[in-house]
Amino acid sequence: MIHTTTITTTRLSPLTLGKYRIAACPRLLPGGLFAAQVSIASGSGSASTARLMRFDSAFPTHDAAADYAIAQGIDWVHDTARQSVRPN
């Protein structure tokens, strides 16, 4: 018997915050829980950078993992912006 799961959510649309594009990429874990992952990209062409952050926590739903990932991505962007304006 083959089981398939269809997941739909509007939270997977990338969010743009300043020069950063933040996208949640939840991943299904064995046992039916979900891992939170977030992709943060900036720039374009050969000057682009991208990072993927994975988190240890497991979430009961796809949406919960996506929400957590987006929140962590937003926090990372805010922390990065604060660090760039601190005097040396």
Secondary structure by P-SEA (a helix, b strand, c coil): cbbbbbbbcccccccccccbbbbbbbbbccccbbbbbbbbbccccccbbbbbbbbccccccaaaaaaaaaaaaaaaaaaaaaaaaccc
